[in-house]
Amino acid sequence: MALFKEKKKGFLATLFSTFADESDTELLDELEERLVMADAGAELAERVTNELRGYSGLWGDKMKKALVDELVKEMEKAGTEGLRLNTKPSVIVMVGVNGVGKTTTIGKLAAYFKGQGKKVLLAAADTFRAAASEQLAIWAERTGVEIIKHGEGGDPGAVVFDSCNAAKARGTDVIIVDTAGRLHNKQNLMNELTKITRIIHRELPDADCEVLLVLDATTGQNGLLQAEQFAKAAGVTGIVLTKLDGTAKGGVVFAIADRLGVPVKLVGVGEGVDDLRPFNAREFAEAMVE
């Protein structure tokens, strides 16, 4: 299955149509500039173009292939492993600021695992935001999975504790934990996330646990700053990029891999329930230059 349903011009495609006949300094200088503008980061952009300067005599499609190979190599430095969910139960903790599509992503994940015949339990541990539990309950009903939720303002740790024990009793395959995107201040939020992961490891010490940070690809460098903060607090194991279409702002994929060493594991490429897909570095790099 292609990464993107609809074919769009990648943000490097016009560069190659302009310089179709030769690989020269002008092309590589503009390539470096475009990578920086697309939030890939100045250091990575310089590193990639410097590598390509060593490919003397490569023109047109050969240069495209060399660029794709370099971009893939950069992304794969952070790892290529998909979701690691081999235990029963396994746990996915979803973190990220409000507005990035976290709740919708949880719903899509629930539908995906349910479609695989797995028993899914949603843990509504975002008790800070008004109506967060209700929104998650709508997804639980829509996808036909179970949910554990407490009242607004309750203790998120208690929700997670109850969910871990319910999962053991009910034979659940996957627990998906929703968490707050903000609290009264940033330090409170980070402390809460640390507490949640500690409870999970205490109650389910042998369970595989993925901590997935949901980022809006269009936020660019702001998304990278978010990723750095959440990675420190919650031990992020992977990134879910939403609103990704392979065009202007997709370069943040490279910045995340370069700066954080955290792999992109899933991408949201549309609004449909089936538009959450495993990330494929080569498909993504090819989409950028075609």
N, C-alpha and C positions, 0 to 999 in steps of 0.2 A: 504493500500500500504506500502510495506517495505521501510524503510528509505534508504537503499542501494540496488541498483539493483543487483549488483553482490556480492556474498558471499565472504568475505575476512576474514582472520584470524584477530580477534581483537588483540590489542597489549597486552592484559592481558591473552589471550587464552593459550599461551604456558606455562605460569606460572602455570595454573591449571592442565595442562597435566603432568607437572613435579611433582607437589605435589598433585596427585589425591587422595591419600589415607588418608591424615590427615591434619588438620589445626594446624600448629605449628609456633613457633617463626620465623623459617627460612623463611617460606612462607610469613608471614606478613612483615618481614623486606624487602624481595625482592619486594613485592607489593608496599611498600612505595617508594622504590627506583625507580621503574618503573613509578609510578605516577609523581614523580618529573622530571624524564627524559622526560616525555611526556608533560611537561609544565603545569601540574596541579597546581604547586606551593607547596612549602615545608610545609607550615602551613596546607593546606587542606589535603595533603597526610598524614601527621602525625595524623590529626584529624580523618580521615577515618579509618586508620589502628588501631588507639587506640580504636575506637568504635568496630571494629571487634574482638579485643582481649577479649572483654567481651562476645563474642559468643562461649564460651568453648564447645567443643564436636561437633562443626559443621564441617563436612568433605565434600569433593567433591562438588556435586551439591548444597548442602545446604549452603556451604560457598559462592558459586557463587551467589546464590539468595540473601544472606545477603549483599554481596558486591554491587550488582545491586541496592538494596534498599537504601544503604548508599549513593551511587553516585547520585541516583535520588533525594534523600532528599537534597543533596548539591546543585544540579542544580535548584531545585524548590524554594530555598530561594530567588532567584532573580525574581520569578514570573513565571506563566505558561500561561498568557494570550497571545493569538495570536494577529494578527494585528487588531487594533481598528479603523475601517473605516466605521462608521455608518451614517455619514452626507453626504450631497450632496451639494457641492463637499467635498471630503476628500483629504488630502494632505500627500504625502510621500516625505520626503527630504532625498536624498541619499548622505551620506558623506563617506569619506575614502581617503587614499593616492592613488596616481596613481599606476596602475599595479595590483590591487587586484581583478579586474573583475567587477568594478562598472557599467560601461556602459553595459556590457553583462547582468548583473543582472537586470538592468533597462529594457532591452529588454525582458527578461524572465518574469518579473513582468507585463509588458504591455501585453504580449501574454496571461498570466494567467487571467488578469482581462477582457481582450477582449473576451476570451473564456467563461467568465461568463456573457457575454452580457452587460458589463459595457462600458460606454464611457470614454476613457482615453485621457489625454492631457499630453504630455511631455514638460517640461520646460528646455531648454538648457542653464542653468545658469553657466556652466563651459565655460566662455569666455576667460580664460587665456591660456588654452592648445590649441595649433594649431590643427585644424581638429576635436576638440571634438564635436562641433555642427554638423559637417558633419557625424561623426560616429553615433551620436544619431539619426540624420535624416534617416540614413539607417535603423536603428531599427524601426523607426516610419513607414517607408514605408513597411518594411517587415511584421510588425504586424498589419498594417492598422489602426494606430491611428494618432491623430493630434499632431503637434509640434509647439511651439513658440520659435523662435531663433532670435538673433540679430547678428551683425557682430563680428568677432574676436576682442577682446580687449574692447568690450562694457561693460556696467554696468550690472553685474549679478542681482542687485536689480531691475533694470528696466525690465529685463526678467521676474522675479518673479512677479512683479507688473502687467505686461501685462497678464501674464498667469492666475493670480487670477481673473482678470476682464473678460478675455476671457472665463474662466470656468463658471463664473456666467451667462454670456450671452448665452453660448452654451449648458447649461444643462449638464456639465461634471460631471461624478461620481468621478473620481480619477485623481488628478494631481500628476505626478511623477517628482520631481525636481532633475536634475543632478547638482552637484556642483564641484568646483575645488578641485583637490587633492593636489595642491601646488600653492603658489603664490611666490612673491619675497622673502618673509620670513614667518616663521611660524605665527608670530603675525598678519600679514596682512590676512593670510588665516583664522585664527580663528575669527578675526574681521568681515570678509566678511560673514562667516557662521552665526554669531550672527545677522548681519544686515538682512540676508535673512529670518531667522526665525521671526525676529521682523516684517518685512513687511507682512509675511503670517498671523501672528496673528492680525495685524492691518486691513488687507483687508478682511480676513475671520475669524472674531473673534469667531464664533461659530463652526468652522470646526474642525473635528478630524484631528490631525496632528501627524504622526509617523516620527521620525527622526531615520533612520536606518544606522548604521555604517557597512560598508562592510569590512570584514577582511579576509585575506588569512590564512586559518588554519595552513598552513605549516610555517608561520613566527613565531609561538610560542610566546615567551616572548616579542619580538618586537611588535607583534600585540597587546599585552596587554598595552604596553606603548602608542601605537597609540590610543587605546580605551580610555585611561585616558585623553589624551589631547583633543580628539574630544568631549568626554562627558562633559567636562567643558565648551567648547565653544558653543556647539550646543544643549545641553540638550537631549542627545541620549536616545531614548526610547526602542531600540532593536538592536540586532546584526544580521547581515547576514554573515554566515561563508561560504566561498567558498573553493573549493578544499578539501572538507572533505570526507574522506573515511573510518573513523573508525579505522585507524591504528595508526601509531606512534605518530602523533602530535595532535591527537584529544583532548588531555588533556587540551588544552587552553580553552575549553568550561567551565571547572570547575573553572579555574582561573578567567575568566571574571565574572562568577556568584558570586564568592567569593569576589573578590576585588572591583568590580564595582556595584554589585547589579543590573546589567542590563541583562535581559533575552535574550537568543538566540531565535530568532523568525523564521528564515528561514535558510536553508542550501542548498548549491549548491553541488550536488553529481555527476556532469558530465557536458558535454559540450552541451547536447541537450537542446532545448528550454523548455522541460518539466522537466528538472532536477533541478528545484528550488522547494523545498518542505518545508512544515511546519516542524519545529523542534519538535521532540517527545523525551523527556528526557529518558523515559524508553526504547524505541527502541534503542536509541544511547548507553545507558549503557549496554544493553544486547549484542549489536553488539561488544562491546569492550571485552567482556569476552568469547564470543563463538568462 
